[in-house]
Amino acid sequence: MSGLLADSSESRESVIAAVDHIKSCDKLGEAAEDLRAAGEQRNGLITRLDELTIDRLPDHQPLSDALREAWQASADADYAYAAWAEELKGNRRMCRGGEPRHTDNASQAEQASGKATSAKERASGLWNPVAGRYGLPTRDATQL
């Protein structure tokens, strides 16, 4: 489980950079590609989580549920942000003065991102006591 959690932060920097590109109407094609890749990576985390046997860990079911929800919501946000980037890229009027027009895709991305943040906070709160008990690295919600 600790290794899976370590892998979960791999795409964080690229996602932040991609969203920043969208918010400045810059490198939209690259941003969309990076976000789709991040979504796939998070889906892979869910698959790997489902393959783990963690029933001996305390609070394993709430932890597993929170991680699954966090990564699914993060993937949903990644895909919605990618769709927003594609939407902006396809229409110059959507990016006037370097400011992107807020669309349904942007709203969906923001909603999913908020859901992911809440689930990551729950997961972090469940993981850190387990990590401390077994001498494993603790994780801040932003590292999930």
DACOR-V564575 format. One record per residue. N is the residue number from 1. RES is the residue in one letter. SS is DSSP state (hx for helix, st for strand, lp for the rest). PSI is psi as a letter, one per 40 degrees, with the letter a starting at -180 (* if undefined). D_FIRST is the distance of its C-alpha to the first C-alpha in whole Angstrom. Layout:
# DACOR-V564575
n: (N | N)
res: (RES | RES)
ss: (SS | SS)
psi: (PSI | PSI)
d_first: (D_FIRST | D_FIRST)
This chain:
# DACOR-V564575
n: (1 | 2 | 3 | 4 | 5 | 6 | 7 | 8 | 9 | 10 | 11 | 12 | 13 | 14 | 15 | 16 | 17 | 18 | 19 | 20 | 21 | 22 | 23 | 24 | 25 | 26 | 27 | 28 | 29 | 30 | 31 | 32 | 33 | 34 | 35 | 36 | 37 | 38 | 39 | 40 | 41 | 42 | 43 | 44 | 45 | 46 | 47 | 48 | 49 | 50 | 51 | 52 | 53 | 54 | 55 | 56 | 57 | 58 | 59 | 60 | 61 | 62 | 63 | 64 | 65 | 66 | 67 | 68 | 69 | 70 | 71 | 72 | 73 | 74 | 75 | 76 | 77 | 78 | 79 | 80 | 81 | 82 | 83 | 84 | 85 | 86 | 87 | 88 | 89 | 90 | 91 | 92 | 93 | 94 | 95 | 96 | 97 | 98 | 99 | 100 | 101 | 102 | 103 | 104 | 105 | 106 | 107 | 108 | 109 | 110 | 111 | 112 | 113 | 114 | 115 | 116 | 117 | 118 | 119 | 120 | 121 | 122 | 123 | 124 | 125 | 126 | 127 | 128 | 129 | 130 | 131 | 132 | 133 | 134 | 135 | 136 | 137 | 138 | 139 | 140 | 141 | 142 | 143 | 144)
res: (M | S | G | L | L | A | D | S | S | E | S | R | E | S | V | I | A | A | V | D | H | I | K | S | C | D | K | L | G | E | A | A | E | D | L | R | A | A | G | E | Q | R | N | G | L | I | T | R | L | D | E | L | T | I | D | R | L | P | D | H | Q | P | L | S | D | A | L | R | E | A | W | Q | A | S | A | D | A | D | Y | A | Y | A | A | W | A | E | E | L | K | G | N | R | R | M | C | R | G | G | E | P | R | H | T | D | N | A | S | Q | A | E | Q | A | S | G | K | A | T | S | A | K | E | R | A | S | G | L | W | N | P | V | A | G | R | Y | G | L | P | T | R | D | A | T | Q | L)
ss: (lp | hx | hx | hx | hx | hx | hx | lp | lp | lp | lp | hx | hx | hx | hx | hx | hx | hx | hx | hx | hx | hx | hx | lp | lp | lp | lp | hx | hx | hx | hx | hx | hx | hx | hx | hx | hx | hx | hx | hx | hx | hx | hx | hx | hx | hx | hx | hx | hx | hx | hx | lp | lp | lp | lp | lp | lp | lp | lp | hx | hx | hx | hx | hx | hx | hx | hx | hx | hx | hx | hx | hx | hx | hx | hx | hx | hx | hx | hx | hx | hx | hx | hx | hx | hx | hx | hx | hx | hx | lp | lp | hx | hx | hx | st | st | lp | lp | st | st | lp | lp | lp | hx | hx | hx | hx | hx | hx | hx | hx | hx | hx | hx | hx | hx | hx | hx | hx | hx | hx | hx | hx | hx | hx | hx | hx | hx | hx | hx | hx | hx | hx | hx | lp | lp | lp | lp | lp | lp | hx | hx | hx | lp)
psi: (d | d | d | d | d | d | d | d | e | d | e | d | d | d | d | d | d | d | d | d | d | d | e | e | f | i | f | d | d | d | d | d | d | d | d | d | d | d | d | d | d | d | d | d | d | d | d | d | d | d | e | i | h | e | e | e | i | i | f | d | d | d | d | d | d | d | d | d | d | d | d | d | d | d | d | d | d | d | d | d | d | d | d | d | d | d | d | d | d | e | h | d | e | e | g | h | f | e | h | i | h | h | i | d | d | d | d | d | d | d | d | d | d | d | d | d | d | d | d | d | d | d | d | d | d | d | d | d | d | d | d | d | d | e | f | i | h | i | h | i | d | e | e | *)
d_first: (0 | 4 | 5 | 5 | 6 | 9 | 10 | 11 | 14 | 15 | 18 | 19 | 22 | 23 | 23 | 25 | 27 | 28 | 28 | 31 | 33 | 33 | 34 | 37 | 38 | 37 | 35 | 35 | 34 | 32 | 30 | 30 | 28 | 25 | 24 | 24 | 22 | 20 | 20 | 19 | 16 | 15 | 16 | 14 | 11 | 12 | 13 | 9 | 8 | 11 | 11 | 8 | 9 | 8 | 11 | 12 | 10 | 13 | 13 | 10 | 13 | 14 | 11 | 10 | 13 | 13 | 11 | 13 | 16 | 15 | 14 | 17 | 20 | 19 | 20 | 23 | 24 | 23 | 25 | 28 | 28 | 29 | 31 | 33 | 33 | 35 | 37 | 38 | 39 | 41 | 43 | 45 | 46 | 43 | 42 | 45 | 46 | 42 | 41 | 39 | 40 | 38 | 37 | 35 | 33 | 32 | 32 | 30 | 27 | 28 | 27 | 24 | 23 | 24 | 22 | 19 | 20 | 20 | 17 | 15 | 17 | 16 | 12 | 13 | 15 | 13 | 9 | 12 | 14 | 11 | 10 | 14 | 14 | 12 | 13 | 10 | 11 | 12 | 12 | 15 | 15 | 17 | 14 | 12)
